Amino acid sequence: MGWKGVGVLAAILWTVPAASTAQSVTIRTYNNYGVATDDLAAARPYVDAVFAHAGIEVSWIDCWYGDKEVAGASARCRQPLQAHEVILRLQAAHPQPGKRYVSMGFALVNIAEGVPFLATVFPDLVRSVSRDAHLDFGLLLGRAMAHEIGHLLLDTNRHADRGLMRAGWSHVELRQNVETDWAFGADEIAVIRAAAVRRNGL
């Protein structure tokens, strides 16, 4: 599923959620890149933990792997996106040799209608950084995923001075693994919790 497929997703109408807790978010995963199942399974607990610290329960729906729908994919993958759901797209960035990349993903925020729903992470860039920093790929992938989904719930591309939502992640910071470097700040938690409540009420 490429940009054309995303265009279809962007046209999905928001619907009222049938059953979800007051502070929860569901992540529909479109693994276009083909991240190995084991690597994705290793990354997700980091996302779960970061949002659990903010009081948000995360659930996952696998919709796409490589160039086709996941076998036995949930019917939700073909239904209108609900306000408490977001889309996580994993796709290749195809970095050019010698070019320096500073971002492992992006999120579309401040949209005209509805709520932000599309986050993209580039696993090839994540793997490159993890290799250079001598860091576990699954750990860094989870942090990158949580960061971009955080942008959706905060509805901003602005970065914080510290914590998970800061712009720059040095190799030293990645290896030191200081807990507060990879968590939302108190102000961010308040915004994220309010966004989750609002999304579940739409």
N, C-alpha and C positions, 0 to 999 in steps of 0.2 A: 504494500500500500504506500504510494508516494504522495506528492503534493495534491494530485487529483483526488485521491482518496480522502485527504484531509479536508479538501474543499467540500466534499460530501458531508463529512463530520461536522464542519462548521455550520452547515445548513440545518443541523438537527434542531428541532424545537424542544424547548424546556418543558418538562411535565412535572406534575406533583408527585413526589415520592410516595410509594404505597406503604412502605414500612422501613423506618430507619430510626436509630436512636438520635437524641437531641444534638449530640456532639459527635458526629461521625463523618467520614468521607470514604467514598468508594473510588478506587483507582482502576479504570479500564486500561489494560496494558496492550499496546500495539508494538510488539517486539519485531519490527521490520529488520533490524540488524541481525537477529538470530543469536542473541546472547544465550549461551548454554543454560539449560534448565538449572543445573547445579549452581552456576554463578548467580542467576537471578534469585534462586532460593536463599543464597548466602547474603544477598544485598537487602532483601525485603525486611528482615528483622531489624536492621538499622533504621529503616524508615519507620517501622512500627514503633520502635523505642523512642525515637525523636518526637513523634506526634503523641505518643502516650504520655510523655513528660508534659506535653501541653494540654493534656486532657482530651485528646482526640483519638477515637478508635478508627483504625484503618482496616478496610477490607479490599481484597484484590479480585479482579476478574481478568483472566487471560483471554484476549480476543484474537490476536494475530501473532504468527510466528513466521519470520522470513517473508515470503511472498504470498502467503495464504492464511486463511482463517484456521485457528487452532482446532484440531479434531475434538469434537464434543464440546465446542465453545458454548458458553452460556447464551441463552436466548436474549439476555440483556444486551449482548454485543450488537444485535440488529434492531434494538428498540431505541426510541428517543432518549437522549441523554437527560438524566434527572439533575436537578440543581445541586444535589449533594455528591454528584459524581464528577470526576475529572478524567482526562485522557493523558496517559503517559506514553509518549512515543519514543522508542529507542531506534535510532537510525545512524548510519555512518556519516561522519563529517567529511570524509575524504580529504584530509589535510595535505597541503602541498609540501613537498620536500623543502626543508629550510625555513618554512614559514612558522612563526611563533603564534600559537593559539593561547588565549588567556581564558577562554570560556569553554566549559564542558557541556553546555546546554543553554537553553533559553526558555522563557515562558511568555505567552501572549496575554497581556493584561490591559486594563482600561478599555475593554471592548465596549462598543456602542450600546449593545443590548445584552440582557442576561448577565451571567457572571463568568469570570475567566475560567477556562476549562482545559486548555491545551498546553502541556509542558513537554519539552523535547530534551533528551539527553543523548550525547554522542559517545557510545561505548568505546569506539576506537581511540578517542582522545583520553577517555578515562583510563583505558589500559596503558596508554603511553605514559601518562602522568604517574600511574601506580608503579609502573616498571622503573621509571626514573627515580621515584621516591622510595623504592623498595617497600612498597605498601601492598597489602592484600587488595586484589582487584574488586572482590565483592564488597569489601568495606568502603572503598572509595566510590564505587558505583552507587551504593546505598546513600552515601552522603550527598552525591550529586543529585540523585533523584529527590531526596528530601528537600534540598535547597530549591530546586525548580518548582516543586509542588508548593513549597512555602511561598514562593512568589505569587502563585495563583491565589492562595488564601489571603495573603496580605494585599493582593491586588495592586502591586507596585513592582517596578524593576529597580527601585532604589535599593542600595545595599547598606547594611549596618556597619558600624565601626568594629564590632566584635561579634563573636558567636558564629553559628552556622550560616547566617545570612550576610556575612562580610564578603567582599568581592574577591580578595586575594587569599589563596591557600598556599603557603610556602611549604617546601619539602620538610623543613624543620617542624612546622606546626602539624603537618600530616603525621609525622613519625612520633612526635611527642604525645599525641592523643590525649590532650587535656580535655576533660569532659565539657567544660564550659565553651570550648572552641567549637563544639559540634552540637550545640543545643540552641533553641530559640531563647531570646531575652524575654524578660518579664513583660515589657510593653508589646512585643510581638505575640506572645502567648495570648494576651488579652484580645488583640485584634483577630487572631486566628480562631479563638474560641467563639467570638462574636460572629465571625464569618460562617463558622460551621453551624451555629444555631440558626442564623438567617437563611443559609442554604437549605437546611432541613425544613424550614417553614415555608419555603417558596412552593 
